[in-house]
Amino acid sequence: MKISSLCLLLLLFLTACSSQDKTTTPVTSNLYPDQTSTGFKQFSKQCSTCHRPPMPNQHTALEWRGVVDLMQQHRAQAGYGAMSEPVKKEVLSYLQAHGK
Ligand code: HEC
């Protein structure tokens, strides 16, 4: 009886270890939501020039409006030119749809 419960403990310990391994997989780009949408394509194109594109759930819909406006300014300052109004709308609605 004692030995079998020891085995059970060992088994629990081992499975705990192996499930921990799964959580250490590196962050990959397929964590972005809705990657087949045109919104995502614009987003990854427009927002990867200067830094890694942010995760949409990093900000609320309201915050994204401000962030995207700020990034427009960064683009202009860096000489990339601002995003066109339709492109900006597409990027913003992608971010807002998946915001926190
Ligand atoms: C021209 C370069 C440039 C481009 C293009 C750009 N960014 Fe940024 N971004 C920056 C710089 C510089 C910072 C750091 C300074 C700051 O926070 O304003 C930054 C910071 C950020 C931050 C962190 C600040 C915060 O409030 O959380 C987010 C989020 C972000 N960018 C989102 C975006 C998104 C979304 C896009 C696409 C629309 C984008 N960026 C495109 C230059 C850029």
Backbone and ligand atoms as CSV (ligand in chain L), in Angstrom:
chain,resi,resn,atom,element,x,y,z
A,1,MET,N,N,0.836,-1.214,0.000
A,1,MET,CA,C,0.000,0.000,0.000
A,1,MET,C,C,0.868,1.261,0.000
A,2,LYS,N,N,1.885,1.243,0.875
A,2,LYS,CA,C,2.777,2.399,0.967
A,2,LYS,C,C,3.543,2.616,-0.335
A,3,ILE,N,N,4.018,1.500,-0.875
A,3,ILE,CA,C,4.817,1.601,-2.105
A,3,ILE,C,C,3.978,2.111,-3.269
A,4,SER,N,N,2.737,1.645,-3.342
A,4,SER,CA,C,1.910,2.076,-4.477
A,4,SER,C,C,1.578,3.569,-4.380
A,5,SER,N,N,1.385,4.067,-3.137
A,5,SER,CA,C,1.113,5.504,-3.034
A,5,SER,C,C,2.369,6.320,-3.341
A,6,LEU,N,N,3.514,5.744,-3.038
A,6,LEU,CA,C,4.774,6.397,-3.380
A,6,LEU,C,C,4.914,6.483,-4.907
A,7,CYS,N,N,4.552,5.362,-5.549
A,7,CYS,CA,C,4.597,5.333,-7.019
A,7,CYS,C,C,3.663,6.388,-7.601
A,8,LEU,N,N,2.503,6.507,-7.005
A,8,LEU,CA,C,1.519,7.471,-7.480
A,8,LEU,C,C,2.073,8.892,-7.353
A,9,LEU,N,N,2.709,9.148,-6.206
A,9,LEU,CA,C,3.318,10.460,-5.990
A,9,LEU,C,C,4.385,10.744,-7.044
A,10,LEU,N,N,5.215,9.719,-7.274
A,10,LEU,CA,C,6.291,9.859,-8.250
A,10,LEU,C,C,5.713,10.144,-9.639
A,11,LEU,N,N,4.630,9.419,-9.929
A,11,LEU,CA,C,3.988,9.583,-11.232
A,11,LEU,C,C,3.437,11.006,-11.376
A,12,LEU,N,N,2.788,11.492,-10.305
A,12,LEU,CA,C,2.249,12.859,-10.312
A,12,LEU,C,C,3.370,13.871,-10.515
A,13,PHE,N,N,4.476,13.613,-9.835
A,13,PHE,CA,C,5.633,14.499,-9.925
A,13,PHE,C,C,6.150,14.537,-11.355
A,14,LEU,N,N,6.252,13.356,-11.945
A,14,LEU,CA,C,6.785,13.276,-13.311
A,14,LEU,C,C,5.864,13.958,-14.315
A,15,THR,N,N,4.553,13.744,-14.157
A,15,THR,CA,C,3.640,14.372,-15.117
A,15,THR,C,C,3.643,15.887,-14.938
A,16,ALA,N,N,3.814,16.339,-13.674
A,16,ALA,CA,C,3.891,17.776,-13.428
A,16,ALA,C,C,5.094,18.360,-14.152
A,17,CYS,N,N,6.202,17.617,-14.107
A,17,CYS,CA,C,7.410,18.077,-14.780
A,17,CYS,C,C,7.228,18.131,-16.280
A,18,SER,N,N,6.610,17.097,-16.840
A,18,SER,CA,C,6.500,17.078,-18.291
A,18,SER,C,C,5.514,18.138,-18.790
A,19,SER,N,N,4.485,18.447,-17.975
A,19,SER,CA,C,3.571,19.491,-18.440
A,19,SER,C,C,4.208,20.874,-18.300
A,20,GLN,N,N,5.173,20.978,-17.364
A,20,GLN,CA,C,5.897,22.237,-17.239
A,20,GLN,C,C,6.720,22.508,-18.494
A,21,ASP,N,N,7.278,21.446,-19.050
A,21,ASP,CA,C,8.083,21.592,-20.258
A,21,ASP,C,C,7.309,22.277,-21.375
A,22,LYS,N,N,6.040,21.933,-21.479
A,22,LYS,CA,C,5.224,22.488,-22.565
A,22,LYS,C,C,5.056,23.995,-22.436
A,23,THR,N,N,5.038,24.496,-21.201
A,23,THR,CA,C,4.825,25.930,-21.023
A,23,THR,C,C,6.077,26.743,-21.367
A,24,THR,N,N,7.216,26.070,-21.545
A,24,THR,CA,C,8.432,26.814,-21.852
A,24,THR,C,C,8.704,26.919,-23.355
A,25,THR,N,N,7.731,26.531,-24.178
A,25,THR,CA,C,7.937,26.680,-25.623
A,25,THR,C,C,8.071,28.166,-25.950
A,26,PRO,N,N,8.962,28.517,-26.858
A,26,PRO,CA,C,9.200,29.930,-27.140
A,26,PRO,C,C,7.978,30.615,-27.743
A,27,VAL,N,N,7.893,31.914,-27.539
A,27,VAL,CA,C,6.801,32.695,-28.103
A,27,VAL,C,C,6.927,32.670,-29.627
A,28,THR,N,N,5.871,32.299,-30.287
A,28,THR,CA,C,5.941,32.257,-31.748
A,28,THR,C,C,4.885,33.187,-32.331
A,29,SER,N,N,5.088,33.550,-33.582
A,29,SER,CA,C,4.197,34.526,-34.204
A,29,SER,C,C,2.786,33.986,-34.366
A,30,ASN,N,N,2.594,32.659,-34.318
A,30,ASN,CA,C,1.239,32.156,-34.506
A,30,ASN,C,C,0.353,32.356,-33.288
A,31,LEU,N,N,0.837,33.132,-32.313
A,31,LEU,CA,C,-0.003,33.482,-31.179
A,31,LEU,C,C,-0.902,34.669,-31.499
A,32,TYR,N,N,-0.617,35.402,-32.559
A,32,TYR,CA,C,-1.475,36.521,-32.955
A,32,TYR,C,C,-2.823,35.975,-33.415
A,33,PRO,N,N,-3.909,36.612,-32.997
A,33,PRO,CA,C,-5.230,36.105,-33.415
A,33,PRO,C,C,-5.542,36.410,-34.885
A,34,ASP,N,N,-6.408,35.602,-35.459
A,34,ASP,CA,C,-7.014,35.888,-36.764
A,34,ASP,C,C,-5.995,36.209,-37.871
A,35,GLN,N,N,-5.014,35.334,-38.019
A,35,GLN,CA,C,-3.896,35.644,-38.917
A,35,GLN,C,C,-4.221,35.575,-40.394
A,36,THR,N,N,-5.382,35.057,-40.737
A,36,THR,CA,C,-5.721,34.983,-42.153
A,36,THR,C,C,-6.455,36.237,-42.621
A,37,SER,N,N,-6.815,37.117,-41.683
A,37,SER,CA,C,-7.589,38.313,-42.045
A,37,SER,C,C,-6.708,39.353,-42.737
A,38,THR,N,N,-7.331,40.214,-43.546
A,38,THR,CA,C,-6.578,41.287,-44.194
A,38,THR,C,C,-6.107,42.290,-43.143
A,39,GLY,N,N,-6.902,42.442,-42.071
A,39,GLY,CA,C,-6.507,43.328,-40.977
A,39,GLY,C,C,-5.175,42.904,-40.380
A,40,PHE,N,N,-5.005,41.593,-40.178
A,40,PHE,CA,C,-3.740,41.107,-39.615
A,40,PHE,C,C,-2.597,41.371,-40.587
A,41,LYS,N,N,-2.840,41.162,-41.860
A,41,LYS,CA,C,-1.772,41.356,-42.853
A,41,LYS,C,C,-1.296,42.800,-42.872
A,42,GLN,N,N,-2.252,43.731,-42.842
A,42,GLN,CA,C,-1.885,45.147,-42.777
A,42,GLN,C,C,-1.129,45.446,-41.492
A,43,PHE,N,N,-1.662,44.937,-40.400
A,43,PHE,CA,C,-1.070,45.154,-39.084
A,43,PHE,C,C,0.378,44.674,-39.066
A,44,SER,N,N,0.618,43.455,-39.548
A,44,SER,CA,C,1.985,42.923,-39.472
A,44,SER,C,C,2.909,43.678,-40.414
A,45,LYS,N,N,2.349,44.203,-41.499
A,45,LYS,CA,C,3.156,44.978,-42.441
A,45,LYS,C,C,3.485,46.361,-41.861
A,46,GLN,N,N,2.473,47.026,-41.327
A,46,GLN,CA,C,2.636,48.407,-40.880
A,46,GLN,C,C,3.323,48.520,-39.528
A,47,CYS,N,N,3.211,47.492,-38.708
A,47,CYS,CA,C,3.654,47.624,-37.324
A,47,CYS,C,C,4.916,46.838,-37.019
A,48,SER,N,N,5.588,46.323,-38.034
A,48,SER,CA,C,6.802,45.544,-37.754
A,48,SER,C,C,8.061,46.260,-38.214
A,49,THR,N,N,7.921,47.459,-38.775
A,49,THR,CA,C,9.080,48.184,-39.300
A,49,THR,C,C,10.052,48.563,-38.185
A,50,CYS,N,N,9.529,49.043,-37.075
A,50,CYS,CA,C,10.398,49.605,-36.035
A,50,CYS,C,C,10.551,48.689,-34.830
A,51,HIS,N,N,9.592,47.827,-34.579
A,51,HIS,CA,C,9.654,46.922,-33.425
A,51,HIS,C,C,8.767,45.741,-33.714
A,52,ARG,N,N,8.839,44.736,-32.835
A,52,ARG,CA,C,7.980,43.558,-32.964
A,52,ARG,C,C,6.525,44.012,-32.828
A,53,PRO,N,N,5.640,43.610,-33.731
A,53,PRO,CA,C,4.236,44.037,-33.601
A,53,PRO,C,C,3.680,43.644,-32.238
A,54,PRO,N,N,2.962,44.551,-31.575
A,54,PRO,CA,C,2.458,44.240,-30.238
A,54,PRO,C,C,1.311,43.235,-30.291
A,55,MET,N,N,1.075,42.529,-29.190
A,55,MET,CA,C,-0.089,41.656,-29.113
A,55,MET,C,C,-1.330,42.539,-28.978
A,56,PRO,N,N,-2.383,42.260,-29.736
A,56,PRO,CA,C,-3.586,43.093,-29.672
A,56,PRO,C,C,-4.190,43.173,-28.267
A,57,ASN,N,N,-4.032,42.112,-27.474
A,57,ASN,CA,C,-4.633,42.133,-26.128
A,57,ASN,C,C,-3.802,42.927,-25.112
A,58,GLN,N,N,-2.824,43.654,-25.617
A,58,GLN,CA,C,-1.985,44.497,-24.759
A,58,GLN,C,C,-2.726,45.782,-24.374
A,59,HIS,N,N,-3.673,46.201,-25.182
A,59,HIS,CA,C,-4.398,47.449,-24.926
A,59,HIS,C,C,-5.890,47.275,-25.167
A,60,THR,N,N,-6.680,48.192,-24.583
A,60,THR,CA,C,-8.118,48.202,-24.845
A,60,THR,C,C,-8.366,48.899,-26.183
A,61,ALA,N,N,-9.587,48.745,-26.694
A,61,ALA,CA,C,-9.949,49.368,-27.969
A,61,ALA,C,C,-9.712,50.876,-27.921
A,62,LEU,N,N,-10.069,51.478,-26.798
A,62,LEU,CA,C,-9.904,52.927,-26.656
A,62,LEU,C,C,-8.422,53.316,-26.684
A,63,GLU,N,N,-7.619,52.533,-25.982
A,63,GLU,CA,C,-6.184,52.816,-25.940
A,63,GLU,C,C,-5.547,52.667,-27.314
A,64,TRP,N,N,-6.006,51.682,-28.082
A,64,TRP,CA,C,-5.402,51.445,-29.397
A,64,TRP,C,C,-5.528,52.658,-30.304
A,65,ARG,N,N,-6.657,53.352,-30.189
A,65,ARG,CA,C,-6.853,54.561,-30.999
A,65,ARG,C,C,-5.685,55.532,-30.770
A,66,GLY,N,N,-5.374,55.760,-29.481
A,66,GLY,CA,C,-4.278,56.666,-29.129
A,66,GLY,C,C,-2.924,56.137,-29.566
A,67,VAL,N,N,-2.710,54.821,-29.364
A,67,VAL,CA,C,-1.411,54.232,-29.714
A,67,VAL,C,C,-1.173,54.329,-31.219
A,68,VAL,N,N,-2.197,54.003,-31.999
A,68,VAL,CA,C,-2.026,54.034,-33.453
A,68,VAL,C,C,-1.770,55.466,-33.936
A,69,ASP,N,N,-2.452,56.437,-33.327
A,69,ASP,CA,C,-2.174,57.841,-33.666
A,69,ASP,C,C,-0.723,58.210,-33.343
A,70,LEU,N,N,-0.264,57.730,-32.190
A,70,LEU,CA,C,1.124,57.991,-31.786
A,70,LEU,C,C,2.090,57.361,-32.784
A,71,MET,N,N,1.764,56.151,-33.257
A,71,MET,CA,C,2.637,55.457,-34.211
A,71,MET,C,C,2.645,56.160,-35.567
A,72,GLN,N,N,1.513,56.790,-35.887
A,72,GLN,CA,C,1.477,57.612,-37.106
A,72,GLN,C,C,2.543,58.699,-36.999
A,73,GLN,N,N,2.616,59.332,-35.824
A,73,GLN,CA,C,3.613,60.388,-35.615
A,73,GLN,C,C,5.031,59.828,-35.712
A,74,HIS,N,N,5.233,58.634,-35.125
A,74,HIS,CA,C,6.555,58.013,-35.207
A,74,HIS,C,C,6.931,57.752,-36.658
A,75,ARG,N,N,5.960,57.258,-37.436
A,75,ARG,CA,C,6.216,56.974,-38.858
A,75,ARG,C,C,6.647,58.243,-39.571
A,76,ALA,N,N,5.880,59.318,-39.345
A,76,ALA,CA,C,6.173,60.577,-40.018
A,76,ALA,C,C,7.563,61.078,-39.620
A,77,GLN,N,N,7.859,61.009,-38.307
A,77,GLN,CA,C,9.159,61.478,-37.816
A,77,GLN,C,C,10.311,60.657,-38.387
A,78,ALA,N,N,10.078,59.352,-38.543
A,78,ALA,CA,C,11.146,58.486,-39.032
A,78,ALA,C,C,11.256,58.529,-40.557
A,79,GLY,N,N,10.359,59.294,-41.188
A,79,GLY,CA,C,10.407,59.449,-42.630
A,79,GLY,C,C,9.743,58.321,-43.406
A,80,TYR,N,N,8.931,57.492,-42.737
A,80,TYR,CA,C,8.222,56.416,-43.439
A,80,TYR,C,C,6.927,56.911,-44.070
A,81,GLY,N,N,6.477,58.090,-43.643
A,81,GLY,CA,C,5.194,58.600,-44.111
A,81,GLY,C,C,4.072,57.974,-43.319
A,82,ALA,N,N,3.010,58.719,-43.079
A,82,ALA,CA,C,1.887,58.207,-42.296
A,82,ALA,C,C,1.137,57.140,-43.100
A,83,MET,N,N,0.458,56.262,-42.399
A,83,MET,CA,C,-0.400,55.277,-43.082
A,83,MET,C,C,-1.575,56.018,-43.703
A,84,SER,N,N,-2.050,55.544,-44.829
A,84,SER,CA,C,-3.233,56.164,-45.430
A,84,SER,C,C,-4.432,55.894,-44.527
A,85,GLU,N,N,-5.460,56.705,-44.651
A,85,GLU,CA,C,-6.643,56.594,-43.783
A,85,GLU,C,C,-7.267,55.183,-43.836
A,86,PRO,N,N,-7.502,54.604,-45.034
A,86,PRO,CA,C,-8.067,53.242,-45.070
A,86,PRO,C,C,-7.154,52.182,-44.436
A,87,VAL,N,N,-5.853,52.309,-44.632
A,87,VAL,CA,C,-4.911,51.352,-44.051
A,87,VAL,C,C,-4.919,51.470,-42.537
A,88,LYS,N,N,-4.895,52.702,-42.057
A,88,LYS,CA,C,-4.911,52.949,-40.622
A,88,LYS,C,C,-6.182,52.369,-39.995
A,89,LYS,N,N,-7.310,52.556,-40.706
A,89,LYS,CA,C,-8.596,52.038,-40.215
A,89,LYS,C,C,-8.550,50.522,-40.097
A,90,GLU,N,N,-7.963,49.879,-41.116
A,90,GLU,CA,C,-7.898,48.421,-41.134
A,90,GLU,C,C,-7.054,47.895,-39.966
A,91,VAL,N,N,-5.908,48.539,-39.760
A,91,VAL,CA,C,-5.017,48.148,-38.661
A,91,VAL,C,C,-5.714,48.365,-37.320
A,92,LEU,N,N,-6.334,49.526,-37.182
A,92,LEU,CA,C,-7.002,49.865,-35.922
A,92,LEU,C,C,-8.153,48.914,-35.634
A,93,SER,N,N,-8.943,48.581,-36.650
A,93,SER,CA,C,-10.075,47.703,-36.344
A,93,SER,C,C,-9.612,46.282,-36.036
A,94,TYR,N,N,-8.499,45.859,-36.639
A,94,TYR,CA,C,-7.938,44.548,-36.255
A,94,TYR,C,C,-7.556,44.574,-34.775
A,95,LEU,N,N,-6.815,45.619,-34.364
A,95,LEU,CA,C,-6.353,45.717,-32.976
A,95,LEU,C,C,-7.531,45.827,-32.009
A,96,GLN,N,N,-8.532,46.620,-32.389
A,96,GLN,CA,C,-9.675,46.820,-31.498
A,96,GLN,C,C,-10.521,45.565,-31.372
A,97,ALA,N,N,-10.640,44.827,-32.476
A,97,ALA,CA,C,-11.444,43.604,-32.450
A,97,ALA,C,C,-10.848,42.565,-31.504
A,98,HIS,N,N,-9.517,42.601,-31.347
A,98,HIS,CA,C,-8.853,41.614,-30.495
A,98,HIS,C,C,-8.237,42.253,-29.260
A,99,GLY,N,N,-8.627,43.498,-28.977
A,99,GLY,CA,C,-8.090,44.201,-27.805
A,99,GLY,C,C,-8.566,43.564,-26.507
A,100,LYS,N,N,-8.039,44.060,-25.399
A,100,LYS,CA,C,-8.412,43.432,-24.121
A,100,LYS,C,C,-9.711,44.038,-23.572
L,1,HEC,C1,C,8.279,54.502,-37.383
L,1,HEC,C2,C,8.515,53.474,-36.394
L,1,HEC,C3,C,7.303,52.799,-35.782
L,1,HEC,C4,C,6.296,52.130,-36.423
L,1,HEC,C5,C,6.115,51.906,-37.917
L,1,HEC,C6,C,5.417,51.634,-35.373
L,1,HEC,N1,N,5.899,51.965,-34.144
L,1,HEC,FE1,FE,5.137,51.442,-32.327
L,1,HEC,N2,N,6.659,52.369,-31.392
L,1,HEC,C7,C,7.662,53.107,-32.016
L,1,HEC,C8,C,8.516,53.713,-31.004
L,1,HEC,C9,C,9.717,54.593,-31.278
L,1,HEC,C10,C,8.000,53.298,-29.755
L,1,HEC,C11,C,8.522,53.650,-28.344
L,1,HEC,C12,C,8.117,55.047,-27.925
L,1,HEC,C13,C,6.644,55.189,-27.630
L,1,HEC,O1,O,6.086,54.432,-26.793
L,1,HEC,O2,O,6.011,56.061,-28.249
L,1,HEC,C14,C,6.855,52.450,-30.039
L,1,HEC,C15,C,6.091,51.839,-29.068
L,1,HEC,C16,C,4.944,51.116,-29.314
L,1,HEC,C17,C,4.114,50.525,-28.295
L,1,HEC,C18,C,4.397,50.514,-26.810
L,1,HEC,C19,C,3.825,51.764,-26.204
L,1,HEC,C20,C,2.512,51.505,-25.526
L,1,HEC,O3,O,1.791,52.501,-25.297
L,1,HEC,O4,O,2.169,50.358,-25.201
L,1,HEC,C21,C,3.067,49.928,-28.929
L,1,HEC,C22,C,1.916,49.162,-28.289
L,1,HEC,C23,C,3.231,50.159,-30.349
L,1,HEC,N3,N,4.389,50.864,-30.545
L,1,HEC,C24,C,2.355,49.739,-31.319
L,1,HEC,C25,C,2.511,49.942,-32.681
L,1,HEC,C26,C,1.520,49.597,-33.677
L,1,HEC,C27,C,0.178,48.970,-33.404
L,1,HEC,C28,C,2.061,49.917,-34.892
L,1,HEC,C29,C,1.391,49.797,-36.253
L,1,HEC,C30,C,0.259,50.676,-36.464
L,1,HEC,C31,C,3.368,50.503,-34.644
L,1,HEC,N4,N,3.595,50.497,-33.294
L,1,HEC,C32,C,4.248,50.931,-35.623
L,1,HEC,C33,C,7.859,53.228,-33.361
L,1,HEC,C34,C,7.057,52.691,-34.344
